[in-house]
Amino acid sequence: MDRLHETVCHLVSLAGSYSPGIILEAEQVVDIYLTAFSGYPARRAALDALLDELASPVNRAFNRGGLFEQIELHLQRRHREIARLFQ
């Protein structure tokens, strides 16, 4: 199983068992996924791939409590941080 698929599966399972505070665990999953990539182009591609997977209708069907929208906000913050870091 590749890293992207594994991350998406973990996020989908978190969304399925949504409870208050689960966003912190989801953010950790995303951050662990991103640390596997070095350099701006690789991390940007990883961010885009994760956003695309979360936006797919198959995965959106499991989105409960707006978890994916919160993850997308986290990814936007991470992108800004990565852009500053690699300038």
N, C-alpha and C positions, 0 to 999 in steps of 0.2 A: 504494500500500500504506500503510495507516495505521500509526502509531507502535507501537501495541499488537501488531498482527500481526507487524510487523517484529521487535520485541523477542522475541516468543514463538518465531518461526522461528529467530532467532539462538540462543536458549537450547536449543531442540530440537536444533539442529545441534551445539552444544557437548556436549549429553548423548550424542549419537550417537557422538561421538569422545572419550568420557570418558577422561581420564587424570589422574593425580595433579596437583593444583594448578590444575585447570581452574576450580575454584570462584572463584578470584580474577578470572579473566576474566569469569565469569558475574556476579559482583557488580558489576564495572565496567559491564557491559551494563545491569543493573538501575538502577544509579545514573545513567547517562546518560539512560535512559528517564524517570526521576523528575524530573530537572532541567528537563524540558520543561514541567512543571506548576508553577504558582505558587499559593501559598495552601494552607492546610490542607485545605479541602474538595476541591480539585482533586487534590492529591497522594493523599489518602485514597481517592478514587474510582479513581485510577490504580493504587494498590496493590491494591485489591479486585479490579479488573478483571484484573490480572496474576495474582493468586492463583487466580481463577476459571478463567482459561485454562490455567494449569499443572495444575489439578486435573481438567481434562476427560479422559475416558478416551482420547480420540484422542491427546492429547499425553503422557499418562502412559505410553502404550505405548513411547515413546522414552526414558523415564527410565532411565538406566544409572548404576550406582554411587551411587545416592541423591542425585544432583545437585539434583533438584527439592526434596527435603527440605532440603538445605542452603540453597537459594535462599529457601525459605519462612522459614527461620530468619533469614536476612539481611533479608527484608522485614519481619519482626516487629521486628527491631532498628531498621530505618529508620522504622517507624511510631512507635515510642517516641520517637525523636529528633525526628521531625516534630511530634509532639504537644507535646513540650517547647518546640520552637522557636517554635511558633505560639500558645503560651499567652498 
